[in-house]
Amino acid sequence: MSSEVVNIVFIVAIFLVAYFFLLRPQAQKQKNQTSFLDNLGKGDRVVTSGGLHGKITKVDEISVQIEIAPKTFVTVNRSSISQELSAAHYPADSSTEK
């Protein structure tokens, strides 16, 4: 009888470990990504999943327009934005220093 209880406790423990180390972090990561995509705004510097770097010039419900070079615009789905770049990657216009 007690070996059955130990087995059940062991199985429950395995499920708890799987939940806290696998499922919960993935759900939190997905929640953070959704929040990030919802808060995209004009002027944010971003990187797409395809590797394009640019500045957001227009935001729609489904898509985002990115300026990847002066007067060169690309429209991508919001879901293809993978990360936002900090000011450290793009210091204040270095083109004005020349």
Secondary structure by P-SEA (a helix, b strand, c coil): caaaaaaaaaaaaaaaaaaacccaaaaaaaaaaaaaaaacccccccccccccccccccccccbbbbbccccbbbbbcccccccccccccccccccccc
